[in-house]
């Protein structure tokens, strides 16, 4: 019985690795991308989607400005 359990465990653990090694990862990535595209299309159909997207873009811009500002301060400290 223990031998059967070991064999079953080995088989169940090796099957997914074999599937991904034989090009399965390409199918998984393609499926994930298709689902992401479908989800984004549904999201953009919502009324508040544009407000959410613009808020995210504004947050990214503020973060980039904050990073650029801190980088300028760090450079001025390094130089006499």
N, C-alpha and C positions, 0 to 999 in steps of 0.2 A: 504494500500500500504506500509506503514511504517513497519507493522508487517511482510509482505512478504520479505522486504529488510533485516530485522533483521534475519529472519529465513534463508534466502539465504546466508547471510554473515556467520552465525554460521555454516551452513552446509559446505560451501566452506573452512572454516578455520579448521573444525574438520576432514574432510576426509583425508588430508595428515598425520595428527597426528595418526589417526587410522591405516593407511596403514603402517607407520613406526613402530607402536607399535606391529603389528602383524607379525613381521619378515620381513617387507619391507626393513628395514635398511640393513639387510644381503644381499638382492638382489642389493640394491643400491651400497653397498661397493664392491660386487663381480663385478658388471658392471663397476664401476670406475677402479678397478684393471685390468680388462680385457682391457679396453681402454688404460690404462697407459702402459700395456705390449705391446699392438699393436703399440702405439706411439713410445715406446722405440725401438722396432724392426725396424720400419721405419727410426728412427733417426740413428741407427747403420748401416744402409745400405748406408748412405751418405759417401762420400769420406773423408770429414773433421771431421767425428764423433770421430775418435780416437784422433785427435789433441785436440778437444774440451774437451773430457773426461780427457785426460792427463793434460790439463791446469787446469781443475776443481780440479783434485786430487792434483796437485802441489799447488794450492791456499789453499786447505784445510790443506795441510802439513805445509805451511807457517803460516797459522793462528794458528794451533796447536803449532808450535814452538814459535810463539809470545806469546801465552797464557801461555805456560810453562815457558818462560823467565820472564814474568811479575809475575807469581806466585812465582818464585824463589826470585825475588827482594822483593816481599811483605813478604816472610818468613824471609828474612835476616833483614828486618826492625823491625819485631816483636821481634827478638831475640837480646839480647845485644852483 
